[in-house]
């Protein structure tokens, strides 16, 4: 089913001497169709139960539209190569192979394209048969963009530019170390600053350059998102502060945007659309001969391309036996999403806003394999539910696909408090830095505004007011801000400043890179729990380590000084 949601006639394509559409004489040649995907996160195979289309249906839709006489371009808007087993085991190579087979014409890097390291991603980009573009992914040692800012294609007799935009949150929503040199200096950047001006100016400059080069249409392929946590770099904010772009095909926040109209800085309407995540739909932007642009999300009536199905089947067979190996069992369902919302179109993802039993399990595993006082597992690194029953290697990889390495640091109570505070700064909005914990308990007083201060790169600077986190206890005792504790997590957080958590980077590290996070989870279940996750993890909402307090108690006064 193609769900048409918006149609907008672009003034730039309608300005002719007699008011006749520029493309009117070429109507018989058919339409130009831009197919777009975003945030696929390794959803390679069709899955009817979860409404996942799979890559073979992308290829099928592309061929169908071409057979109907349309000129078709296929673009990806980031976060394709990471998110499930097939990406993790091949460090993205299998996904690039599949994208080549499907026939992608262009892509931009999402933040998770960098999760296997800068060297690996740049190697994949070089091997791909399609170009990556980005106007704001910059090599700071040369002040040059790593990729071309845009690609101009001749389609339907017209010059159409595809302008790439990466989220400036990439540094902290991947691994900061990958963007630094050996001395810890940032050598890559994304035009990030505190108010968004640097990105707006960069995008404006690229749009004007594309127009000057002859582009009659400029289509932004942007991995920016629309969530409040993405400000000041949301796609809407970039539209509102720029001009000369006709359409924004967006990604990053996993939002389903069927087709919104957002006014740019000149008051002109710009079409904004996004497909969601995990390939539950394919975006279809149709440019008709008269210049009319129509956005649709396609989710039904698509025949899979048999050649692509066969290609993917061969890849799946290479590691199928390993993936299906049973490594443990669980008597209870372990959750990322709220069980009470599983029947909804978009279940509520609890793990980034509150405690869950799977979050508890991961944090317990980190603490157990290191012997630390405290375990931290960032909510953004706990990715998938596990149903009651057998646990396979594939299940474990789906929960923790990044392959981060377990470390332990010696940190003060103050550093620990700061980390907890930073993790809850976005509540009630989601945050990948929300900490699932072990060996520690605390309250979050959400009626207090966050006073966490970040720098232009999104890294922690300090807390300028009252802490939302209160009544912190370690092993049942009040947190001592001056005392040193051992904290277990992974290199993403403790060494590399992931999600902006840089407060631990100068700490002494008694244990470093001892095993992968998913290996730690398997070891904890098999050795500490006897091979079975039992009733101690039965409550999907956890055992009460994190308490959310939404209203101040009667007579309560706010503190002038931060305290645990």
N, C-alpha and C positions, 0 to 999 in steps of 0.2 A: 504494500500500500504506500503510495506517495502522498504524504500529507502536505499539501501546499499551505503555506502559512503567511507569506507576505509577498507582495509584488511592488517593486518601486521602479519608476522610470527615471533613469539617470539623466539629469539635465545636460551633462557633458556630451552625451551621445545623441542628443536631440537638437543641438544647435546647428541648423542648416539654413541656407538662404531662403528657401520657401517653406520652412517648417516641416519638411519631409524628413523622416528619420534617416540617419546616415546609412543604416544597414538595409534600408527598404529594398534596394535593388538586388540584394544578395539573399533574399528570403528563401529562395529555392534551395540554397546550399545546406539548409538545416540549422540547428542551434549549436551554440557552444555550451557544453556542459562541464562544469568543474565538480568532480566528485572529491569529497574531503572526509578525512578521518582524523580523530584526535583521541589521545589517551587510551589507545587500544590495550596497552599493558599486557602484551603477549597473549591476547585472546585469539589464538591461532585457529582453533577448531570450532566448528558450529556446535552449539549447545542449545537445543530447543527449550529445555526446561528453564534455563536462565536467559533465554531470548538473545543469545549470542549468535551473530551471523557467521563469523569466521571469514578468513581471507579468501576462500574459494568463492564466496558469494560476492565479494568486492570485484573479483575478476569477472564473475558472471554478469554483474550489472554493467560493468565497463563494456564488455563485449556486446551485450544486448543494446545498449545505447548507441554504440558505433554501428551496429547492424541496422538500426533505425535511421541512420543517416546523420547522426550528430557527430560533432568533433569533440572528443572527450579528453580531459586532462585530469589526472589523479594526483592529489597532494595529501601529505600527512603533516599534522600539526603538532607532533611531538609526543613523547612518552610512549613510543612503540616497542622499544627493545627490552624493556624491563617490566617485571610484574608477575612472572610465573616461571615454572621450571624450565621451559624451553629457552627462555632468555638467560636465566642464571647459569645453566650448565654449559651454554655456548658463549657466554659473555656477549650476547647480542648477535652473534654471527648468523645463527639460523634465521633470525627475524629479518635481517637484511637480505639473506638469500631468498626468503619468501616474498619480500617486498619487490625484489628484482623480478621474480617469476610473475607476480601479479601485474606488474607494469606501472609502478609508480613513476611519475614524471618529476617530482620535486618533494622536498621535505624540509622541516625546520627542526632544530634540536629542542626538545623539552628538557626540563631539569633532570629527568631520569635517564636521558641519553648518556649522561656523564657518570652513571653509577658504577661502571666497571673501570673507571679511570680515564683521564684525558687522553693518554696515549692510545688506549683501546678504541675510544670513540672516534678519534681523528683517523685511525686506521680503518675503521668501519666506513666512515664517510668517504674515504678515498677509494675503497673497494666498491661501494655502491654504484650502480649504473645510473642513478639519478643524483642531481646536485642537492646539497643542503644550502640554504640561504639564511642570513640573519644580518640585520643592519646594526645590531647592538651587541653582538658577541665579539669582543675586542681583545686583541693581543696587546697588553699594556706596554710591552717592551718596544713595540713599533708604532703603537697608536693606529694600527690598521685592523680592519675587520678580519676575522679568521676565514669567513666565507664571504662570497659576494652578498651585498645587501639585498639584492633583488634579482629576479630572472625575468626577462621580457620574452614572451612567446607570441608568435604570430598565429592567431586563431580566428577563423571566420573572416579573414582579411583585415583584422585589426590587431594592433599591438597591445597586449595585455601584460602588465607587470605583476608579479607575485612578490610581495615585499615581506621578508621574514622578520619577526619580532620575538625575542626570547624574554621570559620573565626575569627581571632583575633579582628575583628571589632565588634564582638558580643556585647561587653560591651556597646559601644556607639550606636549601631544600635538596641539595645533593650532598657532596662531601667537600667542604671548603679546602681541604688539603690538595685536592685535584686541581685547584685554580691558583696554587702557590708554587713558588720555587723551593729549593732545598732549605733556604734560610727562613721560610715562612712568609715571604713577601708575595702579595697577590700579583700575578703576572697575566691574569685574564680578568676581564670585567664585563659588565652588562649595562653600562651607563646608569648605575644605581646612584641615587642621592636621596636626601630626606623628603623632598617635596615633589619628586617626579619630573622636574624640569629637564634634567639631562636626557631622560628617555624621550620626552615629548620633542625636544629639539632634534634629537637623533632621527626619530621617525619622520619628522617634518622635512629634514634635509634629504633623507632617502626618497621620500615621496616626490619632492621637487626635482631631484636628480632623475628619477624614473620618467617624470613628465618631460623634462628637458631632453631626454634621450629618445622621446617619441611615443611613450606609453599613452594610450588614449583611455585606458582603464587601469586603476591601481587596486589590486586586491591584497589586503593584508592577511597573511597567515600568521596568527599570533598565539603564542603559548603564554597567555597573560591571566585569564580567568576573570570572574566577576565577583568573587567572594570578598567580603570586607577585609579579610586578612591579606588580600593581594594589593590593597591600596598603598601608595598612590599610583600603582601601575596596573590597575584593572583595564580591561579592554575599553570599557565605557569611558574611563578617565582619559585614556590616550585619544580616543575619538574626540572627546570634548575639548581637547587641547591641541588638536591638529586640524589640517584641512588637506584636500587633494586625494583622499582615499575614499573609494566608493563602497567597499565591502570589507568587513572584518570576519574572517573565518577563525574562530577562537578555540582555545583549549585550556588545560591546566586545572581548572576548578571542578572538572567533571560535571559541569552544569549542562542541562538540556535547555538550549535556547533555540526554539523553533524558528524565530525570526523577529527580532526587535528592531525598532528604528531609533537611533540615537543621534542627536544633533551634534555636528562638529562645531569648531570654534567660529565658523562663518554662518551658523544657523542652518546648514544643509543637513538633510537626513542621510545617515549612513546605516546600511543594513548590517546587523550583528547576529551571528548564528553559531551554534556549537552542538555537537552530537551527544554529549554525555561522556560515557566511558565504556570500556570493555566491548565495543563494537555491537551495541544493541541497536544501532541504526547507522546508516551511511548518509552523509550530507550530500545534497545535490543542488548546486547553484546553476540555474539555466539562464543563459544570456540569449534572448531571442533576437531576431533580425532587426527589430525596431528599437533595440536598446533596453527593452524591459528586462529586469532581473527578477527571478523568482527563486525563492529558497524553499527547499523541502527536505524533510527527514524521511528516509526510505527504510522500512523495516520488514516488509512482507512482499511476497510475490517475486522473489529473486531466485533464479536457478543458479546453483553452484556450478562453477566451471570445472569439468571433470579433469582436465589436465593439471589444474592447480591442486585439486583434491589429491591426485596421485602424487604430486611433488611433495605435498605436506605429509602424506601418509608415509613416504619413504623416510622423511626426517623423523617423524614420530617413532618409527620402528627402531631407530638407532639407539634410543635410550629408554624404550618402553619397559623392558624388563627391570631396569634399575628403578624406575619411577614407581612401579607397582609392588616393589618389595615392602612387606609389612615390617615396620621397625618398632611398633609399640601398639598399645590399645588404650582406649578411654571409655570409661563407664558413663561419662556425661558429655553433653555437647559443650564445646569450648567456643566462645563467641567473640567476635569483633563487633557485630551488629546487634541491635536490640532485638531479642527474640519476639517481642510483642509487635514488631513492625515488619516482620519478614514477608507478610502478605502484601505490603505496600509496594508501589512501583519503585520507590527509592527508600530502602530500609534505613533507619537511623543508625549511623556509624558511631557507636558508643566509645570506642577505644581512644578516640582523640579528644574526648570531653569528660570522661568519667571512668571509674574502675570497671574492669571486666575480669572474668575468671581466666581467660586466655592471657590477658595482660599480666595478671598475678603469676601465672605459670611461667611466662617468659622471664619476668623479673626474678622469680624464685630460682630459675635455672641459672641465670647469670651469677646470682649470689652463691648458689650451691657449688658450682664448679670452681669458684675462686676462694670461697671461705670468707667473703667480705661481710662487713657489717650491714651494708645496704646494697640493694640491686635496683638499677634504673633500666627500664625498657621504654624507649620513646614510642608513643602511640602510632606515629607514622611508619614505624618499622614492624608493626604487627598487622598483617595484611588480609588474613582470610580466616573464616570460621573452620572448625574441625567438628564433624558430626560424630556422635557416639559410635563406637565400634573400632575397627582396625584403623591404625594410623600408618599411612605409607610414607615413603620418602618424598613423594610428590606433595603430600599434605604438608609436611614440614617445610619444604621449600616454598610452598605457596604462602605459608604464614610468614616466613622470613626469607624473602628472595634475594636480599642484597648481598649475602655472604660477608657481612661485617665480622670483625674479629674481636673476641672477648679480651678486655683489658681490666685492670684494677688500679685505682689511684688512691693516694692518701690525701684527703681533702678536709678542710675545716668545716665546722658546723655552719659558718656564714656562707661558704661557697655552696654548700648543700641547700641551704635556705634560698639562696639566689637562684639556683637551678630550678627548684620547685616553683618559685615565683615566676620565673620566665616561662615555665611550662603552662601556667594557667593564665597568662596575660591576655589571651584572646577570648577566654570564656565570656559568653556562652558559645561563641563561634569555635569551630574545630581548629585544632593545631596539631601538626605532626610532632611538635615538641612536647606535647602533654605527656607527663611521665607516669607510666605504670610502675609500681614500686614493690619492693620486698624488704622486710626488716625495719620498715619505717611507716608511720601513719601521720596523717595531718588533716586539717580542715581547710576548705577553700571558702572564704567569705566573699561571695560573688557580688554582693551589694556594694562593695568597695570598687572604685575604678582602679584599673591597673596603673601603676606609676613606674613601670619598667622603662628604662631608657636604652635605645639601640643606636648604633652609629649608622652611617649611610650604607654600609654593607649588610645591615641586619644583625650585626654582632652585639652581644651584651655589653653595656657600659656600666649600668648600675640601677639602683632603685631609688627614686627621688621622693617617695612619700610612704604612706602606710602600706604594709604588706597585706595582700589578700590571704596569703598562707599563714595559718596560725596553729597553735597547739601541736607542734611537731614533736613526735616521740620516736626514739630509736631504741628498739628492744624494750619498749615500755617505759623508758626514761626520757625526760625532757631533753630536747636537742640542746647541746652546749655549743654556742657559737664559736667559742675559743678552742674547743677540743678537736682533735684530728680523728677522723673515721676513715675506714676503707670503703670505697665505693666501686662496685662492679657494673660495667656496661660494656659498650663496644667502642671500637676505634672511631666510628662515625661521630660519636658524642664526645668521648673523653680525650681523644687525640686530635681530631680534625675539626672540632667546632661545629659539627652538624647542627642545623636549625639555629645557628647563632650561639650555641652553648660553649663559649670560650673560657668560662671561669675555671675549667679544670686543666687547661693546656700547659700550665707551668707546674702542675702538681707532680710530686714524685710518683712513679709508676712501678710498683713492685712486680706486677704481672703485665706482660705486654703481648698482645696478639697470640694468645695461647690456643685458641681454636675458633672455628666459625660459630656464629650465633646459632645457626640451625643444628650444628653438631652438639652444642651445649644443651639445646632443648632435648635432643634425642638422649644424650647421656643422662640428663637429670631424670627423665621419665624411666629409662631402663635401669639405672643404678640406684637412684634415691627413692623412686616410687615403685620399684619392683616390676617395671614394665607396663604398669597400668595407671592411668590418671583416675583417681577415685573420688569418693564423696566429699573430700575436703575441698574440691573445686566444683561442687555441684551447683552453687548459686551463680548464675550467669553474671550477676552484678558484683561478684567478688565477695570477699570476707569482711569488708568494712574498713579497709586500710585508708580509703579516701572518703571524707565526708564533705558534702557540699552544703554550705549554710547560705541561704538566699536572703535572709532578713536579719537585721541587727536585733539582738536581744533587748528587751525592755530596759531602759536606763543605761544601755551600753554606750560608752564614750569611745571615740576613735583614738588611737594611739598617736602621739606626736613623734615618737621614735619607733622605727621598725624593730620588731622582736619576733622570736620564734614562738 
